[in-house]
Amino acid sequence: MPNQDAGFKLIFSNPELVRELLSSGLCDPWRNAEEAISLEKVSGSLVDERLLVRRENDLVWLCRKGEGGVDPADTPPGNKQRALVLVEFQSSPDPIMPVRLASYLSLLYEQAHREGAFSEPGLPRALPVILYHGLPEWNSAIALTDLWSEECPELESVQLQLQPILIDVHHLDETKLPAENNLVGLLIRIERSQDPNVAIYWIRKMNERLLELGEKSLQKSMTQWLKHYFLPTRMPELDFETCKTIEEIIMTSKHLTIDWSVPIREEGIRIGIEQGLKQGVKQGVQQGMEKGAFKILVKLLKRRLGPLSPELEEKLEKASLATLNRLVDVALDVESEAQVFEALGEG
């Protein structure tokens, strides 16, 4: 399976997408889309001199803001607003994520001090963001305060504080999604789409917005992300390898007999998967309804578990349509093939 974290790192290496993230409304307390923002990429490779261990963070940007739309370059020195933006991509929950971020941030400040970086008075504050794109809901600690024991409560006020922002892509409330003209909002809608109809609709919208903004570099990165990271998990039966633009990807996807009248409103991952199953059944009528449902379910299980054993695929291929429908709910939370076999036994 493609390394999805690497895919997100590819597209978020473009400053325009980070700028859209900061103005998306997802990064409280930075919600003001009218602020002028300049971004300078900071090396994410650090060395812990005490342990002689190299540490890698996904992405680090030094952000400068200009109040009231004033260009940061024209902002008087005494009014400069700087912050480090750390973006970490996660495909699975990490029980010590706050510790990792705190450790990395400390090393970053130490190295900046040694090299004379961030030389303006005072260290820039940090905005740590976790972009989590796994299917199970994030169930690990977010803040460092969530990890402390209950012992010695009188010391609470002197403990290290770190409260990253968690963006749980597949469980973000529909009402909190960024606007449809925001690139990150469109990216989240694409990632949440399990039905090819829905996915292609949002890919078209993304392409229209990128053309409107004239973001050629981001268009190239987004094309690579779609080809190598997103589409192989959603439309594995099609070959997008020769596509050089998003327009070519959209044309290639028409081999799926896309129904452009499908209502484009997802209320969460479960509904998206059920829509995907229905679409699979619809497409599979000529070859048997069971085969269509089987293909969709196998794609979902492979996204959760990776390659499936021949024994499990054979069992699923022989299962009834009612059993395949019932297994959709199981597939949303399954952690191992054994659980799938167990569910098949119940049928």
C-alpha positions, 0 to 999 in steps of 0.5 A: 500500500502507498505510504499515505503520510508521504503523500500528504507531506508531498502536497503540504510542502507547497506554501499555498496549501499551508496558507490555506490550512491556516486560513481554513478555520481549523487552526484555532486561534488563527482563523482570520483569512484576511491576514497576510501570511508569508511562509519560509520552510524550515529544515525538519531534520535535527540531531539530538546531540546528547543521544546522537539520534537524528529526528525528522518532523514531517513539516516545519514552516516559519510563518510571518503575519501582517495584521489587517492584510498588511504585507509581513515585509512591510510590518514594522519590526516591533509589530512582527508576528512570527510563529513556527507551524509544525504539521505532523501527518498520522495514519494511526493514533499515537499514544505519546504524540504530545511527547513526540511533538514536545521533544521535537520542538525542544530540539528545534529551538536548541538548534535554532539557538546554536545556529543563530536562527530566529535571531529576532528578540524572543523565540517564535511560538509554535502552532503544532498541527496533527493531520490524522487521516486514519479511518478509526477515530483518534483515541489517543491523548492530544495534550501533554496534560492528558498524560500526567498522572494524578499524583502531586496535583499541586505541581500541575501549574508548573508542568510543561504545556502543549496542546496540538490541534488535531484535525481528524479528517474522517471524523470531522463534523460536517458543519466544521468543514472548511469552505468549498473554496478553501483548498484544504476543505476540498482536500478533506472532502476528497480524502473522505470520499469512498464513493467514486462519484463523490471523489471525482466531483471534489477532484473536479472542484479542486482542479477548478480552484487551482486553475482559478488561483494559478497554482501550477506547482500545487497542481503538479503535486496534487496530480502526483498525490492523486495518482500515487496515493489516493486513487490506488486505494479508491479506484484500483481497477483503473490505470492513472499512471500515464495521466499528467494533469488532473484533467486527464485523471478526470477523463480516465475516471469516466470509465467508471460510468460516473453518475454526475447526478449523485448528491454530493453531501457526506455526513461522515465516513460510514455514509460514504462507505455505504454509498460506495457499497451501493455504487459497487452493487450498481456497477456489478449488476451485469456480473452479479450483485454479489461481485459488485458488493464483494469488490467494494468490501475488499477495497475497504478491508485492504485499506484497513488491513493491507493485503488480504490472505487468499483464504479470506478473499475466497471466503468473501467471494462466496459470501451472500449479498446480505453477509457482505452488506452486514460486513460493512459495519465490521470493516469500519472498525476491524483490526485483524483478519481474525475478526473478519473470519469471526464475523463471517462465522456469525453469518 
